[in-house]
């Protein structure tokens, strides 16, 4: 693999099957990676969310960043947006749950500087552990730094939440996988944050027979009309018609023997490895997230 660009105002350089740039964050907060599936340019700028996550190693962070960039390329190619697939990853030195508001502000300031220096070759939005409020702040900082806004979070429509837009796309994909109607179906939603909670609510409203919910923060999975199975060790066992991952990447490993007819959700890279995906697809229907989870790149 070729060396990663570590300059202050990076354009990603070729790195294996993709392109990668990195920037060391102040105060020992971690590293900021910009990954893309192809070279970024004025004609084909990159687009993908800003993810804040703690990884076991720098190498795992780089691998996931590159895979996420390729995943975003599938979304943009599927819906013909004109953007290149890309992703911003903050590989935090400590778990995000331990971050202070001041740490988040430092990160957003650094991202604003990077985006301003790239001068329209990269646009971002929210992702795991970044919020629409963070994007509002980042938008303001981009305007302060370079006079342009490089944040696409339902831009031009402040009444539209990109998480909700994503959730509706996921729900539609679940409906399609169930033959056009979720009524009477047994469905499990893994991850009950801004996307998963909306998906679960829509499933209940459209008369799914049984909606099970799981979250690492168990109380978030206690939703009206749903069955919280977060405490169950083998939460995926339940003769489900569909499992809907709306949580972290790499959730489904080769060790999972999914008891479901389909996997369709919001999670980018729901399978930990290609082998895990191949094993699952030999038995069940998998709707790629590039199709099901693209609401935020459309609105």
Residue, then its C-alpha position, 0 to 999 in steps of 0.5 A: x500500500x502506498x503512503x497516506x497523505x498526511x499534509x494539513x490540507x490533504x487530497x487522498x492519495x492512492x492506498x490499495x483499492x481506494x484513496x486515503x489522507x490523514x491528519x493528526x488531531x490536536x490534544x491527542x484526540x486521534x486521527x482524522x481520515x478522508x477516504x474515497x473510492x476515486x480521486x476527488x476533484x472539482x468536477x467530481x467532489x466527494x460526499x459522505x458523513x463524518x463518523x466518530x469512532x474508536x478502533x482497536x488499531x490504526x490499521x483497522x480504522x484505515x481499512x474501515x474508512x476505505x470500505x466505507x468510502x467504497x460503500x458510499x460510491x455504491x450509493x452515489x452511483x445507484x442514485x446518480x448524484x454526481x458525487x464520488x463516494x467518500x467518508x470522513x472518519x475520526x479514529x478517536x484515541x478514546x471511546x466517544x462516550x468519554x469525549x467532552x463537548x470541548x473535544x467535539x468542538x476541536x474535531x469540528x474545527x479541524x474538519x472545517x479547516x480541512x474542508x475549506x482547504x479542499x475548496x469544494x472537493x469534499x462535502x460531509x454530513x452526520x454519521x455515527x456519533x455526530x449530530x445535526x446540531x454538530x453539522x449546524x456548527x460545522x456549517x457555520x465554521x466552514x462559512x467562517x473559514x472559506x466563505x462556502x458551506x461544505x455540509x450537506x445535511x438536508x441542505x436547503x431544508x432545515x425542517x428535514x432531518x437526514x436521519x429520518x430521511x434515511x429511516x424512511x428509505x430503510x423502511x421502504x426497502x424492508x417493505x419491498x423485501x417483504x413483498x410490499x407489506x410488513x403487516x403480520x411480519x416479525x422484524x428485529x431492529x438492531x440499533x435504536x438511535x436516530x435512524x433505528x428508532x424511526x424504522x421501529x416506529x414505522x414498522x409498528x405503525x404499519x402493523x408488523x406483528x412483532x417488532x423486536x429491538x436491540x441497543x447497546x444502551x438498553x433503555x433506547x430499545x424500549x420503544x412503544x409497541x416494540x419488544x426490547x431483547x437487548x438483554x438476550x445473549x443471542x438476540x438474533x434468534x427469533x424466526x424473524x422475517x427480517x433483521x434490520x441493522x441500524x448500528x455499527x459496522x461489522x455487526x454480523x460475523x461468520x459466527x452469526x447463524x441468522x434466523x431471518x429471511x432477509x437482512x436490510x438496514x441502514x448500517x454501512x458494512x453490516x457484515x464484518x468480512x466478505x466471507x461473513x456476507x457470502x455465508x449469509x447470502x447463501x441462505x438469506x436475502x441481503x439488500x445492500x445498504x447502498x440501495x436501502x440506506x441512501x435517504x440522506x444523500x438524496x434529500 
